[in-house]
Amino acid sequence: MGALWWSVVLGFLALKSALFVDGGLTSNFVRKEEKTIDMPLDSDVFRTPPGYNAPQQVHITQGDHVGKAMIVSWVTMDEPGSNTVLYWSQNSKSKRKAEGMLTRYSYFNYTSGFIHHCNITNLKHDTKYYYMVGIGHTTRTFWFTTPPEVGPDAPYTFGLIGDLGQTYDSNITLTHYEMNPAKGQALLFVGDISYADNYPNHDNRRWDSWGRFAERSTAYQPWIWTAGNHELDFAPEIGEDETFKPYTHRFHVPYKSSGSTAPFWYSIKIASAHIIVLASYSAYGKYTPQYNWLQQELPKVNRTQTPWLIVLVHSPWYNSYNYHYMEGETMRVMFEPWFVKYKVDVVFAGHVHAYERSERISNIAYNIVNGICKPVKDQSAPVYITIGDGGNIEGIANNMTEPQPEYSAFREASFGHATFGIKNRTHAFYGWHRNQDGFAVTGDTMWFYNRYWHPEDEYTSV
């Protein structure tokens, strides 16, 4: 028995050494190369709901800093209709009313429908609410559950998707997320939504089709939005020189509640997590609004109240694929020392259309003359995860740098999604699921140990 026990221990240590000392793993799974194609506009997933002026493209996101409000957004196409939302808790039949606002925009030869946003406030934590939109003509009813009260041991499961688009692969990704037994309660979206800008004149009908496609999830749980490069929609050649126009009209976020001056960077608290959203495509140099905001935000994070510190950004800071290489480098140079100082647990990014997870590493020692410019193990540093593998029209990123850098723990050129399940103040279980798996199978998993309450070296299973 003793010899068997030692063989198991030595085998585990050898596996751990292979994962952490001798460099990372590149998955031996090879996705079949095939073109990613957008679903045609007459696909049933884009179907317009029946009824005159029926609300469509319904989506929700957290509406305040602590999870007691929800922004409900929807579009009516025939006429403005009502901005009113009726809502009631599962245990109450008494309906309450909230009034929202209306916006609309034009882009080249396209004019949007009537876009409604309504922030429902003073909600109770951990409560299921029903809500109705389309008052006066065709009504539609949906529901959501508010997160538990902010606290150090509040369990919560986040879904993670990036660079989704609206291809057949996108549909598989969203379906797999919906069917995942881990049951994400809110989705952290790391940018690049509809890919309408891939069409001539940035065909904004593809914003509408994406909204109808994703409604089956976005209407029932909050999606936390990060702006990516495909949200820029900057096209001066056709007279469109206002950046982020479709995005800012369609997607409202609670940026003011965290003291931000723009909707591209902000923070929220959900359960035991403090989530910071950053903007890769807004200025972040010294003394810019985003820089000043983040410098003030990080000291406010109370790890005794919200132990888990999660950052969302679109362009990855560490990337071993030959796509978008070094595009996140200037932001890394600006902010990485802060992430180490404040012990960020994990940074999720998109942009590269594949999957990669890093070791806990930092590259903050370089001072021009010392030559120390290689990432090193750092237990105060975040794990960096690239999950821009939603399945969009631009296809998979399958050209990797060789040899695999030591900082790269695991990488695979596949489409998929992930979940991050917080158990308590010390432990969270992370799983990445490739689209080729069955619903219950994951391609990469990791137990996260909290950097504030349990800052020990983790190990992974793949």
N, C-alpha and C positions, 0 to 999 in steps of 0.2 A: 504493500500500500504506500509506504514512504517513497519508494522509487517512482511509482506511478505519479504521486503527488508532485514530486520534483520535476518530472518530465513535463507535466502540465504547466507548472510555473515557468520552467525554462522556455517552453513553447510560446507562452504568452509574452514573456520578455523579448523573445526573438521577433514576434509579430510587432510588438510595440517599437522595437528598435528599427524594424523595417519601415514602419510608418513614420518615425520621427527623426531618425538619425541618418539613414541612408537615402533620404529623399522621398518624394511622394509616390503615389501610384497613379498610373494612367489606366483607366478601365480597358479591359480587353473586349468590351462590348462595342461592336461597330454597327452604327446605324446605317441601314441601306440608303445609298445616295439616291435621292429622288427630288424632283422639283416641288417646292412648296407653292401651292396655288390658292388664291383667295376663293372662298365660296361665292358662287354667282349671286347677284342681288335678288334673284327669285327663290333662293333657298328658303326652306321652311324655318330655319333659325333666325331669319331676318323678317319673318312675317309681321305685318302691321296688325296690332290688336283690333278686333272688330268693334264697330260702333262709331257714331259720329264724334269727331274730335277726341277720340279715346286717348288718354295719356299713354305715352310710350317712352322708352329709353329711361325707365325709372332707375335711379341709383341713390344710395345713401352713403354718408360718411359722418364720422363723429363731428358734433357741432360745437363742442367746447373743449376745455383743457382736461376735464376729469371724467368724461363719459356720462354726463347727465343731460346731454342734448344730442340731437341728430338732425343733420341737414338732409332734407328730402328734395330731390331734383327730378324733374320730368319735362317732357316736351309735348305740346299739342300742335297739330299741323294745320287744322282747318281755321281756327280762330283762337284768340288769346285764352278764352275760357277763364276759369276761376283760379286764383292763387291760393285758395283755401285748402288746408289739410285737416281732415277729421281724424282723430286718433283716440284710442282707448286701451287700457291695460287688459290683459287676459282675464283678470278677476273682476273687471268692472264693465258694466254695460253703458255707463254714462260717457257719452262722447264729448271730447273737448275739441276746440277749434284753434288753429294757428294760421296766421296770414303770412304769406310770403311775398316775393317780388318777381317781376317779369323782366326778361332781357331778350334781345335779338341781335343778330349781326349779319352782315353781308361779307362775302368773300369771293372776289372776282365776279363770276356770273351766277353765284349761288346766294340765296337768302335763306337763313335758317328758319325753322319753325319757332314757335313761341316757347322760350326756355324758362321754366319756373324753378325757383329755389325757395325753400321754406325751412327755417330752423325751428325745430320743436324743442323747447327748453323745459327745465324743471322736471325732468323725468326721474323716475326712481331707478336705482341701480338693480341689476340682476332681475329685470322684469321683462316679460314678453308684452310687446305692444302691437296692436293692429293699426294700420293707417289706410285712409281712403283718399284718393286723388281723382280729379275729374268731376268735381261737384258741378251740377247743373246740366250736364249732358250724359256722357258715358262714364260711369265711375269704375274704378278698379281698386281692389283691396289687397294689401300686402302685410307683412309683419316683420318685426325684428326683435332681438333681445338685447337689452342694454348690458354693458359689462358689469362685473361686480365692483363694489366700492374699492377705490384705490387702497392697496395695502400690501405689505411685504410678502404674504404667503397666499395671495389670491391666484389660484391656478387659471390659466387661459391659454388657448391654442390659436396661433396665428397661421394663416395660409400665406404662401409667398409665390408670386408669379411676376414675371417681367417680360417685356417685349412681346406682347401677346398677339396683336393683329387679329385677323379674321379669316384664316385659312382653314382647310380641313384639319390640319394639325392643331391649330388653335382650339378648334372644337373638341378635339381629343383631350387636350390639356385641361380645358375647363370641365369636361365631363369627368376626367380622372380626379380632379380636385373635389368636385361635388360628391364623388363616390368614395373618397378616402375615408377609411374608418377613423382616422385621427380627428375628423370633424373640426376644421378650422372655424373659428367664431367671428373673426374679422380677417380681412385680407390686406397684406402689405404689398402694394403694387409699386415696383421699382422703375416705372417709366416706360414710354413707348406704347401707346394705347392702340390707335386705330390703323396707323400707316396710310391714312388718306393721302398724305403727301407723296406717296409713291405713284400716284395717278396724275395724268395731265391736269394742270391747273389746280392741283391739290383737291381733287374732287371731293367736296365736303359731304356728298351723299354717303360716303364711306364712314363719316363720323356717325351719321344716323343709323346706318346698318350695324355698326359696332355696338351702339347703345342698345339696339333691340336684341342683338345676339347675346350680350353679357347680362341683360336684365334678369335672367333666371337666377343669377347670383347677386348682382349688385343691388337688387331691390330688397334683398332679404338679410344681408349682412353688410356692415360698413366696409368699403374699400378705402384704404388710406393711400392717397395719390402722391406720386413723385413725378415731376416733369422730366421727360426725356428729350432727346434731340428731335424726335419725330413729332413733338408737340410744338416746336418752334414755329412752323408754318411761315417762315420768312421767305417771301418770293417777290422781291422788288421788280423782277422782270415782267410780272403781270400786275404791278401796281400794289402789291401787298407787302408793305414794309412795317407793319405793326406785328411784333413778335407775340407768339402764344395766343393769338386772337381766338380761334375756336376753343382752345383749352380753357382759357379763363372765363369765357362765356358759359361753357358747359359744366365745368367742374369747380364748385366752390369748396373751400376748405377753411377751417377755423384759425387762420393764421394770426388774427389780431389777439386772440385769447392768450397767446404765448409771447406777445410783445413784438411780433414780426411786423415789418412794414410792407411785405409783399407775399403773395400766396405761394411762392415757390420754395420758401424755407419756413419751417414752423415746427412746433412740437406739440405732442399730446401725451396724456397718461392713460393707459388702459390696464386695469387690474394691477399687476405688480411690475409693469413695464413703463419706462419713460422712453418714448420714441421721438427721435429727431430726424426730420426730413430736410435734406440739403439739396441745393440746386447746382448741378454741374454746368448749366448754361446761363447762369446769372453771375455777375461779378462777385468774386470772393477774395480779391487782394486786400492787403492791409488797409483798414479804415473804411472799406466799403460797407454798405448796410448789412450784407449777409455776414461778413467777418465780425462786425461789431455785435450783431445779434448773437452769434454762436459763442463769442467770447463772454458774453453776459449770461447766456443760457446754461452752459456747462456747470458753472458753480452753483446754479440753482437746483441741480439734480440732487434729490434727497435719497440716497441709497438705502436708508433705513425705512423709507416709505415705498419707493419703487426701486428694488434692487437691480432689476434688469435694465441695462442701458443699451438700446438698439438704435442704430443709425441706418437710414435709407439714403442712397445716392444713386444716380443713374450710371455714371461712368466709373468703372472699377479702378481702384488704386493699385491693385496687384493682379496681373493678368499674364498667363503664359501661353496665350493663343496669338497667332499672327494677324489679329484683327484689333483695330483700335488700340494698338500697342502704345503705351505711355500717355494716352489721352487724359488720364486722370492724374498724371504726375504732378502738375502744378498745384492742384488742390491737395494732394497728399503732402507735399512739402509745406503748405500753409497750415494744415490742420492736424497732421498725424501726431506731433508732440502733445497736442491737447488730448487726443484720444487715448494716448498712453497715460498721461497724467491723471485723467479722470476715469481710467480703467473701463473703457467701452467694452461690452461683452462681445458684440458681433456687428459687423457692417455688411449689409446686403446691397448688391449692385446688380445692374442689368447690362445693356448695351452690347456685350459679346454674346452671340447667340449659341451658347453652350453652357456647360456647368463646370464650376471649379470651386474647391474649398481650400483655403490656405491653412498653414499652421498659425499659431500665435507668434507673430513676428512684428518687428518694427525696423525702421531704417531712419533713425533720428540722430545718429551719432556723428554724422559727417559735418565737418566744419571747414571744408575747402582744402585745408592743408594736411589733415590727418589720414586721408586716403580710406577712411572707414565708410564705404558707400555700398555695403552689401547687407541685405536684410539678415537679421539675427533673431534667434529665439528670444521671446520676451513675454513672460507670463502676465505682464500688465497690459499687453496689447490685445486688440480684438482678433477674432477670427474673421477673415474676409471671405465672403461667399458671393460668387457671381452666378446669378440665376436668370440670365437674359434668354432663357430657352423656351419661351412660351409657344413658339411655332410659327412666327410671322412669315410674310411673303418673301423676305430677303434670304430665308433659308438658314441652314445649320452652319455654324463655324466649326470646321473640322481640321483646320491646319494649325497644329500646335508647335510651339518652340521645342527644340530638342538640343540637349537633354532636358528633361523636366527639371525646373528649378527646385532647389531644396525647400523653398518656402511653400511650394505647391503640394498640398497633402493628397488631393484626389481631384481628378478631372475626367470628364467624359463628354464627347461630342454627341449629345442627344437632346431631345426636347423633353420637358417635364415641368414639375412644380415641387414645392416643398411645404413642410409644416414645421413650426417651432412651438413645441408644447411646454409651457412653463408649469412645473409641478409645485414649486415652493420657492423660497428665497435662495436656495442653494443649487437646485438642479432643474435643468430643462432638457427635453429630448427632442432632437432635430432629426428629420428624415427627408431625404430627397428622393423623388419618385420619377423614374423615367417613363415616358409614354408607352414603351414597349412592354412594361411590366403588367402583370395583373393588378387589379385595384389595390390589393393589400401588400404588395411587394415594393420595397424601396431599394434603390441602388447605392445609397450612401447614408449612413446614420452616425450620430455622434451624441453622446451625453455631454452637455455643457455644464461646467461648474462655474458658478457666479464669481466674477472677478472681485467683488467686494466682500461677500460672505463666505466664499469657499474657493479661494484662489489657488487651486491645485492644478497640476498638469492633467489634462484629460487624455483619454484614448478613444479611438474610433473603431467602428466595425464597418466593413465594406463587403 
